[in-house]
Amino acid sequence: MRPASQTPLCLLSLAILLFAPSASAIKFNLPSYRTPPAKCIWNAAHPGALVIVTANVGPGPGQRVDIEIIDSSPQKNIYLSKKDINGETRLAVTAHTEGEVGVCFRNHLDSSMSGDKAKNAHRIVDLDVDIGADAVDYNAIANQESLSGLETEMRKLEGMVKEIVDEMTYLKKREERFSSTNESTQTRVQNFAWFTIFSLIALGAWQILHLRAFFKRKYLID
């Protein structure tokens, strides 16, 4: 039977796991070309979030795989770039802007390859992306600070709670920004509507006066 003191901790852990962002893992074939296009995997990240990328690239003769980590800003900031990766490669960056972080691969085909080998050339990539609390190595922290199992779990929960609070703060700021934009747009539309009404009234009055003066010149009215 589970001790009563552990029940709240388990419930809190379950709630955090339900709402906390999960790590992204994907396995795919990366075709090889003379001038290869970039294949990018995108994940949402907040400024200051730690991003750990673990890429396991399978063997492939006559092929060179390059990796690049960028963000989704208009400038496409490059956080890290590495050429000719083989086997397991582990990279760590810190997100600088709000948005998404992309892990991009290019598989270059060697000019010496031709025929069916070149046509069917590809490499298998096993990609694992950990962001925020998922990217922290709590086992290393536990060994360094001599933490017990319960203390390590509490440290994990603390990181997840902080991440959730940051997410809620971001959503609140985003809602406030959208509300401000909505109010500003509504005010502009209302001002434009009043301007249109007054313009139509002024144009109507001018047409009446102009027609009245025209009819007087033609002696059609007194």
ZADO-1210 file (C-alpha; in nm, 4 decimals, padded with zeros to 6 digits):
<atoms>
<atom x="00.0000" y="00.0000" z="00.0000" code="MET" pos="1"/>
<atom x="00.1303" y="00.3473" z="-00.0949" code="ARG" pos="2"/>
<atom x="00.2086" y="00.5746" z="00.2054" code="PRO" pos="3"/>
<atom x="-00.0354" y="00.8631" z="00.2482" code="ALA" pos="4"/>
<atom x="00.2482" y="01.1170" z="00.2438" code="SER" pos="5"/>
<atom x="00.3401" y="01.0161" z="-00.1111" code="GLN" pos="6"/>
<atom x="-00.0135" y="01.0505" z="-00.2498" code="THR" pos="7"/>
<atom x="-00.0085" y="01.4326" z="-00.2981" code="PRO" pos="8"/>
<atom x="00.3360" y="01.4061" z="-00.4568" code="LEU" pos="9"/>
<atom x="00.2139" y="01.1415" z="-00.7016" code="CYS" pos="10"/>
<atom x="-00.0957" y="01.3468" z="-00.7887" code="LEU" pos="11"/>
<atom x="00.1195" y="01.6554" z="-00.8443" code="LEU" pos="12"/>
<atom x="00.3576" y="01.4552" z="-01.0627" code="SER" pos="13"/>
<atom x="00.0677" y="01.3228" z="-01.2704" code="LEU" pos="14"/>
<atom x="-00.0793" y="01.6701" z="-01.3178" code="ALA" pos="15"/>
<atom x="00.2552" y="01.8139" z="-01.4242" code="ILE" pos="16"/>
<atom x="00.3209" y="01.5308" z="-01.6674" code="LEU" pos="17"/>
<atom x="-00.0187" y="01.5894" z="-01.8243" code="LEU" pos="18"/>
<atom x="00.0409" y="01.9602" z="-01.8849" code="PHE" pos="19"/>
<atom x="00.4173" y="01.9732" z="-01.9317" code="ALA" pos="20"/>
<atom x="00.5528" y="01.9794" z="-02.2888" code="PRO" pos="21"/>
<atom x="00.6908" y="01.6455" z="-02.4019" code="SER" pos="22"/>
<atom x="01.0158" y="01.5719" z="-02.5796" code="ALA" pos="23"/>
<atom x="01.0144" y="01.5274" z="-02.9557" code="SER" pos="24"/>
<atom x="01.1564" y="01.2046" z="-03.1039" code="ALA" pos="25"/>
<atom x="01.1343" y="01.1086" z="-03.4704" code="ILE" pos="26"/>
<atom x="01.2969" y="00.8623" z="-03.7098" code="LYS" pos="27"/>
<atom x="01.3046" y="00.9248" z="-04.0847" code="PHE" pos="28"/>
<atom x="01.4854" y="00.8594" z="-04.4136" code="ASN" pos="29"/>
<atom x="01.7003" y="01.1447" z="-04.5435" code="LEU" pos="30"/>
<atom x="01.7409" y="01.1227" z="-04.9255" code="PRO" pos="31"/>
<atom x="02.0701" y="01.2280" z="-05.0786" code="SER" pos="32"/>
<atom x="02.1060" y="01.4829" z="-05.3623" code="TYR" pos="33"/>
<atom x="02.3833" y="01.6731" z="-05.5374" code="ARG" pos="34"/>
<atom x="02.2244" y="01.9969" z="-05.4137" code="THR" pos="35"/>
<atom x="02.0123" y="01.8773" z="-05.1220" code="PRO" pos="36"/>
<atom x="01.7201" y="02.0770" z="-04.9810" code="PRO" pos="37"/>
<atom x="01.6998" y="02.1208" z="-04.6067" code="ALA" pos="38"/>
<atom x="01.4713" y="01.8919" z="-04.4084" code="LYS" pos="39"/>
<atom x="01.3783" y="02.0739" z="-04.0879" code="CYS" pos="40"/>
<atom x="01.2065" y="01.9519" z="-03.7724" code="ILE" pos="41"/>
<atom x="01.0501" y="02.2367" z="-03.5718" code="TRP" pos="42"/>
<atom x="00.9752" y="02.2560" z="-03.1987" code="ASN" pos="43"/>
<atom x="00.8329" y="02.5442" z="-02.9945" code="ALA" pos="44"/>
<atom x="01.0706" y="02.7045" z="-02.7446" code="ALA" pos="45"/>
<atom x="01.0723" y="03.0107" z="-02.5212" code="HIS" pos="46"/>
<atom x="01.3662" y="03.2545" z="-02.4863" code="PRO" pos="47"/>
<atom x="01.6329" y="03.1145" z="-02.2560" code="GLY" pos="48"/>
<atom x="01.5114" y="02.7548" z="-02.2912" code="ALA" pos="49"/>
<atom x="01.7806" y="02.4883" z="-02.3127" code="LEU" pos="50"/>
<atom x="01.7526" y="02.2738" z="-02.6264" code="VAL" pos="51"/>
<atom x="01.9344" y="01.9400" z="-02.6435" code="ILE" pos="52"/>
<atom x="01.9487" y="01.7767" z="-02.9873" code="VAL" pos="53"/>
<atom x="02.0565" y="01.4137" z="-03.0165" code="THR" pos="54"/>
<atom x="02.0900" y="01.2950" z="-03.3775" code="ALA" pos="55"/>
<atom x="02.1861" y="00.9382" z="-03.4631" code="ASN" pos="56"/>
<atom x="02.2758" y="00.9177" z="-03.8329" code="VAL" pos="57"/>
<atom x="02.2974" y="00.5740" z="-03.9904" code="GLY" pos="58"/>
<atom x="02.5743" y="00.4672" z="-04.2301" code="PRO" pos="59"/>
<atom x="02.5705" y="00.5692" z="-04.5964" code="GLY" pos="60"/>
<atom x="02.8709" y="00.5506" z="-04.8315" code="PRO" pos="61"/>
<atom x="02.9294" y="00.8475" z="-05.0590" code="GLY" pos="62"/>
<atom x="02.7035" y="01.0743" z="-04.8548" code="GLN" pos="63"/>
<atom x="02.7678" y="01.3662" z="-04.6195" code="ARG" pos="64"/>
<atom x="02.5077" y="01.4822" z="-04.3696" code="VAL" pos="65"/>
<atom x="02.5223" y="01.8383" z="-04.2359" code="ASP" pos="66"/>
<atom x="02.3149" y="01.9644" z="-03.9442" code="ILE" pos="67"/>
<atom x="02.2064" y="02.3180" z="-03.8638" code="GLU" pos="68"/>
<atom x="02.0010" y="02.4550" z="-03.5752" code="ILE" pos="69"/>
<atom x="01.8061" y="02.7727" z="-03.6531" code="ILE" pos="70"/>
<atom x="01.5082" y="02.9666" z="-03.5212" code="ASP" pos="71"/>
<atom x="01.1841" y="03.0768" z="-03.6856" code="SER" pos="72"/>
<atom x="01.2588" y="03.4509" z="-03.6774" code="SER" pos="73"/>
<atom x="01.2588" y="03.6388" z="-04.0117" code="PRO" pos="74"/>
<atom x="01.6394" y="03.6558" z="-03.9909" code="GLN" pos="75"/>
<atom x="01.6649" y="03.2745" z="-03.9484" code="LYS" pos="76"/>
<atom x="01.9340" y="03.3014" z="-03.6822" code="ASN" pos="77"/>
<atom x="02.1792" y="03.0109" z="-03.6949" code="ILE" pos="78"/>
<atom x="02.2561" y="02.8810" z="-03.3465" code="TYR" pos="79"/>
<atom x="02.4870" y="02.6020" z="-03.4503" code="LEU" pos="80"/>
<atom x="02.6111" y="02.4349" z="-03.7677" code="SER" pos="81"/>
<atom x="02.8103" y="02.1142" z="-03.8074" code="LYS" pos="82"/>
<atom x="02.9185" y="01.9268" z="-04.1192" code="LYS" pos="83"/>
<atom x="02.9670" y="01.5555" z="-04.1884" code="ASP" pos="84"/>
<atom x="02.8036" y="01.4088" z="-03.8800" code="ILE" pos="85"/>
<atom x="02.8107" y="01.0320" z="-03.8313" code="ASN" pos="86"/>
<atom x="02.6724" y="00.8055" z="-03.5642" code="GLY" pos="87"/>
<atom x="02.5371" y="00.9765" z="-03.2528" code="GLU" pos="88"/>
<atom x="02.5829" y="01.3524" z="-03.2284" code="THR" pos="89"/>
<atom x="02.4691" y="01.5515" z="-02.9259" code="ARG" pos="90"/>
<atom x="02.4306" y="01.9285" z="-02.9510" code="LEU" pos="91"/>
<atom x="02.3103" y="02.1902" z="-02.7022" code="ALA" pos="92"/>
<atom x="02.1864" y="02.5446" z="-02.7708" code="VAL" pos="93"/>
<atom x="01.9839" y="02.8094" z="-02.5890" code="THR" pos="94"/>
<atom x="01.6827" y="02.9658" z="-02.7601" code="ALA" pos="95"/>
<atom x="01.7104" y="03.3432" z="-02.7998" code="HIS" pos="96"/>
<atom x="01.3700" y="03.4368" z="-02.9390" code="THR" pos="97"/>
<atom x="01.0071" y="03.3413" z="-02.8898" code="GLU" pos="98"/>
<atom x="00.8872" y="03.0943" z="-03.1504" code="GLY" pos="99"/>
<atom x="01.0257" y="02.7696" z="-03.2839" code="GLU" pos="100"/>
<atom x="01.3688" y="02.6108" z="-03.3052" code="VAL" pos="101"/>
<atom x="01.4386" y="02.4089" z="-03.6197" code="GLY" pos="102"/>
<atom x="01.6837" y="02.1214" z="-03.6593" code="VAL" pos="103"/>
<atom x="01.7738" y="02.1067" z="-04.0289" code="CYS" pos="104"/>
<atom x="01.9557" y="01.8295" z="-04.2173" code="PHE" pos="105"/>
<atom x="02.1123" y="01.8213" z="-04.5645" code="ARG" pos="106"/>
<atom x="02.2377" y="01.4987" z="-04.7195" code="ASN" pos="107"/>
<atom x="02.4996" y="01.5716" z="-04.9874" code="HIS" pos="108"/>
<atom x="02.5611" y="01.3056" z="-05.2524" code="LEU" pos="109"/>
<atom x="02.9195" y="01.2477" z="-05.3596" code="ASP" pos="110"/>
<atom x="02.9874" y="01.3277" z="-05.7263" code="SER" pos="111"/>
<atom x="03.1482" y="00.9861" z="-05.7767" code="SER" pos="112"/>
<atom x="02.8180" y="00.8049" z="-05.7197" code="MET" pos="113"/>
<atom x="02.5837" y="00.7458" z="-06.0139" code="SER" pos="114"/>
<atom x="02.3128" y="00.5143" z="-06.1414" code="GLY" pos="115"/>
<atom x="02.0810" y="00.3241" z="-05.9100" code="ASP" pos="116"/>
<atom x="02.3109" y="00.3753" z="-05.6118" code="LYS" pos="117"/>
<atom x="02.2811" y="00.7511" z="-05.6450" code="ALA" pos="118"/>
<atom x="01.9068" y="00.7334" z="-05.7108" code="LYS" pos="119"/>
<atom x="01.8320" y="00.5263" z="-05.4017" code="ASN" pos="120"/>
<atom x="02.0937" y="00.6797" z="-05.1715" code="ALA" pos="121"/>
<atom x="01.9632" y="00.7818" z="-04.8306" code="HIS" pos="122"/>
<atom x="02.0537" y="00.7702" z="-04.4633" code="ARG" pos="123"/>
<atom x="01.8365" y="00.6963" z="-04.1638" code="ILE" pos="124"/>
<atom x="01.8219" y="00.9687" z="-03.8986" code="VAL" pos="125"/>
<atom x="01.6988" y="00.9082" z="-03.5446" code="ASP" pos="126"/>
<atom x="01.6343" y="01.2503" z="-03.3905" code="LEU" pos="127"/>
<atom x="01.5533" y="01.3311" z="-03.0294" code="ASP" pos="128"/>
<atom x="01.4904" y="01.6926" z="-02.9216" code="VAL" pos="129"/>
<atom x="01.4575" y="01.7806" z="-02.5514" code="ASP" pos="130"/>
<atom x="01.3532" y="02.1325" z="-02.4518" code="ILE" pos="131"/>
<atom x="01.3411" y="02.3073" z="-02.1144" code="GLY" pos="132"/>
<atom x="01.3065" y="02.0786" z="-01.8141" code="ALA" pos="133"/>
<atom x="01.3309" y="01.7692" z="-02.0354" code="ASP" pos="134"/>
<atom x="01.6794" y="01.8774" z="-02.1449" code="ALA" pos="135"/>
<atom x="01.8246" y="01.8936" z="-01.7919" code="VAL" pos="136"/>
<atom x="02.0352" y="01.5950" z="-01.6851" code="ASP" pos="137"/>
<atom x="01.9021" y="01.5461" z="-01.3325" code="TYR" pos="138"/>
<atom x="02.1115" y="01.2324" z="-01.2803" code="ASN" pos="139"/>
<atom x="02.4275" y="01.4388" z="-01.3200" code="ALA" pos="140"/>
<atom x="02.2876" y="01.7012" z="-01.0811" code="ILE" pos="141"/>
<atom x="02.2003" y="01.4312" z="-00.8297" code="ALA" pos="142"/>
<atom x="02.5527" y="01.2873" z="-00.8432" code="ASN" pos="143"/>
<atom x="02.7116" y="01.6302" z="-00.8188" code="GLN" pos="144"/>
<atom x="02.4981" y="01.7501" z="-00.5261" code="GLU" pos="145"/>
<atom x="02.4543" y="01.4075" z="-00.3609" code="SER" pos="146"/>
<atom x="02.0758" y="01.4236" z="-00.3836" code="LEU" pos="147"/>
<atom x="01.8511" y="01.1382" z="-00.2768" code="SER" pos="148"/>
<atom x="01.5955" y="00.9853" z="-00.5122" code="GLY" pos="149"/>
<atom x="01.3121" y="01.1895" z="-00.3609" code="LEU" pos="150"/>
<atom x="01.5158" y="01.5113" z="-00.3773" code="GLU" pos="151"/>
<atom x="01.5952" y="01.4417" z="-00.7424" code="THR" pos="152"/>
<atom x="01.2271" y="01.3922" z="-00.8202" code="GLU" pos="153"/>
<atom x="01.1425" y="01.7142" z="-00.6390" code="MET" pos="154"/>
<atom x="01.4075" y="01.8955" z="-00.8437" code="ARG" pos="155"/>
<atom x="01.2486" y="01.7593" z="-01.1622" code="LYS" pos="156"/>
<atom x="00.9053" y="01.8723" z="-01.0471" code="LEU" pos="157"/>
<atom x="01.0441" y="02.2151" z="-00.9640" code="GLU" pos="158"/>
<atom x="01.1815" y="02.2500" z="-01.3169" code="GLY" pos="159"/>
<atom x="00.8544" y="02.1356" z="-01.4726" code="MET" pos="160"/>
<atom x="00.6495" y="02.3711" z="-01.2544" code="VAL" pos="161"/>
<atom x="00.8739" y="02.6624" z="-01.3524" code="LYS" pos="162"/>
<atom x="00.8297" y="02.5721" z="-01.7182" code="GLU" pos="163"/>
<atom x="00.4526" y="02.5604" z="-01.6801" code="ILE" pos="164"/>
<atom x="00.4513" y="02.8967" z="-01.4999" code="VAL" pos="165"/>
<atom x="00.6632" y="03.0472" z="-01.7786" code="ASP" pos="166"/>
<atom x="00.4207" y="02.9045" z="-02.0357" code="GLU" pos="167"/>
<atom x="00.1212" y="03.0513" z="-01.8519" code="MET" pos="168"/>
<atom x="00.2974" y="03.3882" z="-01.8224" code="THR" pos="169"/>
<atom x="00.3702" y="03.3836" z="-02.1951" code="TYR" pos="170"/>
<atom x="00.0076" y="03.2981" z="-02.2764" code="LEU" pos="171"/>
<atom x="-00.1123" y="03.5792" z="-02.0489" code="LYS" pos="172"/>
<atom x="00.1146" y="03.8323" z="-02.2184" code="LYS" pos="173"/>
<atom x="00.0051" y="03.7058" z="-02.5577" code="ARG" pos="174"/>
<atom x="-00.3612" y="03.7421" z="-02.4584" code="GLU" pos="175"/>
<atom x="-00.2978" y="04.0971" z="-02.3369" code="GLU" pos="176"/>
<atom x="-00.1211" y="04.1804" z="-02.6631" code="ARG" pos="177"/>
<atom x="-00.4066" y="04.0381" z="-02.8692" code="PHE" pos="178"/>
<atom x="-00.6598" y="04.2264" z="-02.6561" code="SER" pos="179"/>
<atom x="-00.4682" y="04.5515" z="-02.7035" code="SER" pos="180"/>
<atom x="-00.4494" y="04.4909" z="-03.0795" code="THR" pos="181"/>
<atom x="-00.8220" y="04.4153" z="-03.0905" code="ASN" pos="182"/>
<atom x="-00.9108" y="04.7342" z="-02.9018" code="GLU" pos="183"/>
<atom x="-00.6808" y="04.9413" z="-03.1224" code="SER" pos="184"/>
<atom x="-00.8317" y="04.7905" z="-03.4378" code="THR" pos="185"/>
<atom x="-01.1844" y="04.8501" z="-03.3082" code="GLN" pos="186"/>
<atom x="-01.1044" y="05.2138" z="-03.2336" code="THR" pos="187"/>
<atom x="-00.9577" y="05.2672" z="-03.5814" code="ARG" pos="188"/>
<atom x="-01.2557" y="05.1037" z="-03.7493" code="VAL" pos="189"/>
<atom x="-01.4927" y="05.3186" z="-03.5433" code="GLN" pos="190"/>
<atom x="-01.3025" y="05.6375" z="-03.6301" code="ASN" pos="191"/>
<atom x="-01.3025" y="05.5423" z="-03.9985" code="PHE" pos="192"/>
<atom x="-01.6779" y="05.4797" z="-03.9832" code="ALA" pos="193"/>
<atom x="-01.7408" y="05.8271" z="-03.8341" code="TRP" pos="194"/>
<atom x="-01.5116" y="05.9833" z="-04.0931" code="PHE" pos="195"/>
<atom x="-01.7048" y="05.8052" z="-04.3697" code="THR" pos="196"/>
<atom x="-02.0410" y="05.9247" z="-04.2309" code="ILE" pos="197"/>
<atom x="-01.9290" y="06.2886" z="-04.2005" code="PHE" pos="198"/>
<atom x="-01.7734" y="06.2738" z="-04.5476" code="SER" pos="199"/>
<atom x="-02.0987" y="06.1441" z="-04.6982" code="LEU" pos="200"/>
<atom x="-02.3007" y="06.4130" z="-04.5170" code="ILE" pos="201"/>
<atom x="-02.0644" y="06.6849" z="-04.6369" code="ALA" pos="202"/>
<atom x="-02.0697" y="06.5499" z="-04.9922" code="LEU" pos="203"/>
<atom x="-02.4508" y="06.5359" z="-04.9870" code="GLY" pos="204"/>
<atom x="-02.4765" y="06.8944" z="-04.8609" code="ALA" pos="205"/>
<atom x="-02.2322" y="07.0154" z="-05.1272" code="TRP" pos="206"/>
<atom x="-02.4316" y="06.8370" z="-05.4016" code="GLN" pos="207"/>
<atom x="-02.7572" y="06.9973" z="-05.2817" code="ILE" pos="208"/>
<atom x="-02.6017" y="07.3466" z="-05.2779" code="LEU" pos="209"/>
<atom x="-02.4385" y="07.2900" z="-05.6154" code="HIS" pos="210"/>
<atom x="-02.7629" y="07.1693" z="-05.7749" code="LEU" pos="211"/>
<atom x="-02.9573" y="07.4561" z="-05.6172" code="ARG" pos="212"/>
<atom x="-02.7141" y="07.7098" z="-05.7607" code="ALA" pos="213"/>
<atom x="-02.7274" y="07.5373" z="-06.1023" code="PHE" pos="214"/>
<atom x="-03.1073" y="07.5416" z="-06.1137" code="PHE" pos="215"/>
<atom x="-03.1111" y="07.9096" z="-06.0122" code="LYS" pos="216"/>
<atom x="-02.8777" y="07.9956" z="-06.3006" code="ARG" pos="217"/>
<atom x="-03.1133" y="07.8145" z="-06.5382" code="LYS" pos="218"/>
<atom x="-03.4132" y="07.9991" z="-06.3859" code="TYR" pos="219"/>
<atom x="-03.5738" y="07.6673" z="-06.2988" code="LEU" pos="220"/>
<atom x="-03.6266" y="07.7677" z="-05.9381" code="ILE" pos="221"/>
<atom x="-03.6515" y="08.0967" z="-05.7559" code="ASP" pos="222"/>
</atoms>
